[in-house]
């Protein structure tokens, strides 16, 4: 009968814990990441030549006619500059 008392005692402790410990604290203790701890998503820019979306930190930047343009590669940047020279 001692095992039955221990079972009820452990069940009571678990229920009290579930009621009084806030859910956000349980998540942090369990090792799960909170949404507030995730990094902000990086801004994406579209390449004007091929249409590829590129993160700003990885994009090649060019100032053309006072406007900043973002390219996915040097080939796209060079193709854009050639098209400007032709027109």
Buried (B, 14 or more C-beta within 10 A) or exposed (E): EEEEEEEEEEEEEEEEEEEEEEEEEEEEEEEEEEEEEEEEEEEEBBBBBBEBEBEEEEBBEEEEEEEEBBBBBEEBBEBBEEEEEEE
